[in-house]
Amino acid sequence: MRAQQRGGAAPRSARDAAPIDLTGYWVSYVTENWRYRMVTPAKGEYRRIPSSPAALPLINAWDPAADERAGNQCKSYGAGAIMSV
């Protein structure tokens, strides 16, 4: 068959085909808003959360000790603050 000719060379590996070598350890430099990004907010700390005056009583009603007693101590420390890293 004329349509089927010899195959080409084996394809290059991804590492060989990459234009630069990006291997190594990568770190995220936190240079802005360190206090807000790396420290868990205290009770009543809601400056970075857009909220209305009507929401403040609900925000201030949060009891971290009640979360600990219920086994939900990590619930309030979700991705919201740390994801801005």
N, CA, C and O of each residue as an XYZ file, in Angstrom:
340
protein
N       0.834     -1.173      0.000
C       0.000      0.000      0.000
C       0.879      1.236      0.000
O       1.823      1.354      0.781
N       0.560      2.113     -0.854
C       1.371      3.317     -0.968
C       1.054      4.330      0.129
O       1.924      5.119      0.499
N      -0.163      4.326      0.655
C      -0.549      5.331      1.652
C       0.165      5.110      2.973
O       0.398      6.057      3.724
N       0.508      3.881      3.253
C       1.167      3.596      4.516
C       2.661      3.495      4.281
O       3.165      2.533      3.701
N       3.339      4.505      4.745
C       4.784      4.488      4.600
C       5.391      4.242      5.969
O       4.688      4.035      6.958
N       6.663      4.268      5.997
C       7.349      4.022      7.270
C       6.948      5.061      8.298
O       6.750      6.231      7.970
N       6.832      4.631      9.528
C       6.506      5.555     10.610
C       7.673      6.471     10.913
O       8.824      6.156     10.613
N       7.365      7.600     11.506
C       8.408      8.550     11.857
C       9.099      8.146     13.146
O       8.859      7.069     13.691
N       9.932      8.999     13.603
C      10.646      8.750     14.852
C       9.673      8.830     16.028
O       8.595      9.414     15.923
N      10.068      8.243     17.126
C       9.233      8.297     18.329
C       9.091      9.750     18.784
O      10.038     10.528     18.668
N       7.931     10.117     19.294
C       7.758     11.503     19.740
C       8.658     11.810     20.935
O       8.971     10.928     21.735
N       9.061     13.051     21.040
C       9.913     13.464     22.164
C       9.106     13.451     23.454
O       7.892     13.654     23.445
N       9.783     13.214     24.540
C       9.103     13.252     25.831
C       8.744     14.699     26.159
O       9.317     15.632     25.596
N       7.809     14.874     27.057
C       7.395     16.227     27.441
C       8.564     17.012     28.026
O       8.686     18.213     27.785
N       9.413     16.350     28.784
C      10.559     17.032     29.385
C      11.530     17.517     28.315
O      12.070     18.618     28.415
N      11.750     16.703     27.300
C      12.655     17.103     26.215
C      12.047     18.195     25.340
O      12.772     19.041     24.816
N      10.740     18.188     25.179
C      10.077     19.154     24.305
C       9.836     20.502     24.978
O       9.542     21.484     24.296
N       9.955     20.564     26.294
C       9.692     21.821     27.010
C      10.752     22.862     26.656
O      11.933     22.529     26.560
N      10.343     24.130     26.457
C      11.322     25.156     26.091
C      12.275     25.519     27.228
O      13.415     25.912     26.976
N      11.820     25.390     28.477
C      12.688     25.653     29.634
C      12.401     24.609     30.699
O      11.338     23.987     30.694
N      13.333     24.417     31.604
C      13.186     23.438     32.679
C      12.600     24.134     33.902
O      13.245     24.996     34.498
N      11.380     23.762     34.274
C      10.709     24.396     35.409
C      10.685     23.507     36.642
O       9.898     23.750     37.557
N      11.522     22.493     36.687
C      11.528     21.613     37.843
C      12.156     22.323     39.027
O      12.927     23.269     38.864
N      11.823     21.863     40.204
C      12.372     22.439     41.422
C      11.271     22.731     42.414
O      10.148     22.246     42.270
N      11.584     23.509     43.403
C      10.618     23.861     44.434
C      10.043     25.232     44.139
O      10.783     26.183     43.887
N       8.733     25.332     44.170
C       8.044     26.587     43.907
C       7.415     27.065     45.203
O       6.840     26.276     45.953
N       7.524     28.345     45.460
C       6.907     28.926     46.649
C       6.089     30.137     46.238
O       6.356     30.778     45.221
N       5.103     30.426     47.040
C       4.279     31.605     46.811
C       4.762     32.690     47.760
O       4.687     32.533     48.978
N       5.253     33.778     47.211
C       5.696     34.883     48.047
C       4.482     35.696     48.472
O       3.731     36.199     47.636
N       4.303     35.816     49.769
C       3.208     36.622     50.295
C       3.810     37.959     50.683
O       4.457     38.082     51.723
N       3.594     38.954     49.847
C       4.199     40.256     50.091
C       3.169     41.335     50.370
O       3.517     42.418     50.840
N       1.906     41.052     50.087
C       0.853     42.036     50.322
C      -0.190     41.447     51.261
O      -0.493     40.256     51.190
N      -0.727     42.263     52.121
C      -1.809     41.865     53.025
C      -1.460     40.618     53.831
O      -2.300     39.737     54.009
N      -0.244     40.543     54.312
C       0.196     39.354     55.031
C      -0.732     39.045     56.194
O      -1.084     37.886     56.413
N      -1.125     40.046     56.927
C      -1.977     39.845     58.108
C      -3.289     39.166     57.733
O      -3.782     38.318     58.477
N      -3.844     39.523     56.610
C      -5.133     38.964     56.214
C      -5.000     37.613     55.530
O      -5.936     36.815     55.552
N      -3.872     37.352     54.936
C      -3.725     36.138     54.157
C      -3.129     34.977     54.928
O      -3.395     33.823     54.591
N      -2.339     35.240     55.944
C      -1.626     34.171     56.619
C      -2.059     33.951     58.062
O      -1.630     32.982     58.688
N      -2.880     34.809     58.591
C      -3.336     34.670     59.969
C      -4.842     34.464     59.944
O      -5.562     35.176     59.245
N      -5.311     33.496     60.703
C      -6.741     33.248     60.775
C      -7.419     34.429     61.449
O      -6.966     34.870     62.506
N      -8.478     34.948     60.874
C      -9.132     36.112     61.462
C      -9.750     35.802     62.819
O     -10.275     34.710     63.041
N      -9.683     36.759     63.707
C     -10.283     36.617     65.033
C     -11.781     36.860     64.950
O     -12.287     37.362     63.947
N     -12.475     36.503     66.007
C     -13.913     36.761     66.053
C     -14.138     38.266     65.946
O     -13.471     39.046     66.625
N     -15.061     38.667     65.109
C     -15.354     40.082     64.911
C     -14.519     40.740     63.831
O     -14.728     41.912     63.517
N     -13.573     40.002     63.257
C     -12.741     40.547     62.177
C     -13.440     40.289     60.850
O     -13.428     39.166     60.345
N     -14.039     41.311     60.294
C     -14.784     41.143     59.050
C     -14.568     42.312     58.108
O     -15.433     42.609     57.283
N     -13.447     42.971     58.215
C     -13.173     44.129     57.359
C     -13.095     43.771     55.881
O     -13.465     44.582     55.033
N     -12.624     42.585     55.563
C     -12.464     42.211     54.149
C     -13.687     41.511     53.578
O     -13.686     41.127     52.408
N     -14.729     41.337     54.381
C     -15.933     40.666     53.906
C     -16.967     41.717     53.550
O     -17.380     42.479     54.425
N     -17.399     41.788     52.308
C     -18.445     42.747     51.968
C     -19.746     42.337     52.650
O     -20.245     41.233     52.432
N     -20.284     43.211     53.460
C     -21.523     42.892     54.169
C     -22.313     44.167     54.414
O     -21.787     45.279     54.361
N     -23.570     43.967     54.680
C     -24.453     45.097     54.958
C     -24.556     45.284     56.467
O     -24.203     44.379     57.223
N     -25.028     46.432     56.914
C     -25.232     46.628     58.353
C     -26.190     45.598     58.948
O     -26.074     45.254     60.125
N     -27.121     45.111     58.159
C     -28.056     44.103     58.663
C     -27.363     42.766     58.926
O     -27.857     41.967     59.721
N     -26.235     42.512     58.277
C     -25.518     41.249     58.457
C     -24.622     41.253     59.686
O     -24.230     40.184     60.154
N     -24.289     42.404     60.213
C     -23.345     42.472     61.335
C     -23.812     41.705     62.567
O     -22.980     41.039     63.183
N     -25.092     41.748     62.974
C     -25.489     40.932     64.127
C     -25.249     39.435     63.904
O     -24.860     38.728     64.833
N     -25.474     38.960     62.703
C     -25.228     37.551     62.406
C     -23.733     37.240     62.457
O     -23.328     36.211     62.998
N     -22.927     38.119     61.902
C     -21.475     37.920     61.927
C     -20.962     37.923     63.364
O     -20.134     37.089     63.730
N     -21.444     38.846     64.171
C     -20.984     38.952     65.557
C     -21.525     37.841     66.441
O     -21.014     37.639     67.542
N     -22.546     37.112     65.994
C     -23.118     36.031     66.800
C     -22.298     34.747     66.712
O     -22.557     33.806     67.461
N     -21.327     34.691     65.823
C     -20.526     33.473     65.676
C     -19.776     33.168     66.960
O     -19.159     34.055     67.548
N     -19.827     31.919     67.395
C     -19.153     31.486     68.617
C     -18.142     30.395     68.257
O     -18.527     29.246     68.042
N     -16.850     30.744     68.188
C     -15.857     29.730     67.818
C     -15.783     28.577     68.814
O     -15.478     27.448     68.427
N     -16.056     28.844     70.091
C     -16.026     27.768     71.088
C     -17.122     26.741     70.810
O     -16.918     25.544     71.010
N     -18.278     27.203     70.351
C     -19.359     26.272     70.009
C     -18.955     25.400     68.822
O     -19.294     24.217     68.781
N     -18.246     25.965     67.871
C     -17.757     25.166     66.744
C     -16.779     24.101     67.220
O     -16.822     22.968     66.740
N     -15.904     24.444     68.149
C     -14.954     23.462     68.680
C     -15.681     22.339     69.397
O     -15.340     21.169     69.224
N     -16.686     22.684     70.206
C     -17.437     21.655     70.925
C     -18.160     20.716     69.961
O     -18.307     19.529     70.250
N     -18.606     21.229     68.832
C     -19.329     20.416     67.852
C     -18.391     19.693     66.884
O     -18.856     18.968     66.004
N     -17.085     19.881     67.034
C     -16.127     19.239     66.138
C     -15.976     19.961     64.811
O     -15.458     19.387     63.853
N     -16.416     21.204     64.738
C     -16.340     21.988     63.505
C     -15.316     23.111     63.613
O     -15.520     24.186     63.048
N     -14.222     22.880     64.326
C     -13.260     23.951     64.552
C     -12.610     24.457     63.272
O     -12.120     25.586     63.241
N     -12.593     23.661     62.233
C     -11.995     24.104     60.968
C     -13.017     24.709     60.017
O     -12.639     25.258     58.983
N     -14.273     24.626     60.334
C     -15.326     25.083     59.425
C     -15.207     26.566     59.107
O     -15.400     26.965     57.959
N     -14.901     27.371     60.081
C     -14.840     28.818     59.857
C     -13.572     29.245     59.133
O     -13.486     30.377     58.658
N     -12.594     28.364     59.042
C     -11.326     28.724     58.414
C     -11.232     28.122     57.019
O     -10.219     27.520     56.661
N     -12.264     28.282     56.254
C     -12.314     27.717     54.909
C     -11.365     28.422     53.971
O     -10.446     29.120     54.401
N     -11.588     28.238     52.718
C     -10.680     28.737     51.696
C     -10.766     30.237     51.488
O      -9.916     30.803     50.800
N     -11.747     30.891     52.050
C     -11.967     32.303     51.765
C     -10.757     33.189     51.983
O     -10.418     33.983     51.105
N     -10.099     33.079     53.118
C      -8.971     33.951     53.425
C      -7.688     33.469     52.760
O      -6.938     34.269     52.200
N      -7.437     32.181     52.817
C      -6.159     31.683     52.332
C      -6.092     31.615     50.811
O      -4.995     31.593     50.252
N      -7.228     31.580     50.128
C      -7.199     31.463     48.671
C      -6.674     32.713     47.976
O      -6.354     32.672     46.788
N      -6.585     33.802     48.691
C      -6.038     34.998     48.055
C      -4.519     34.962     48.006
O      -3.905     35.888     47.475
N      -3.897     33.918     48.544
C      -2.453     33.761     48.463
C      -2.139     33.456     47.034
O      -0.973     33.274     46.683
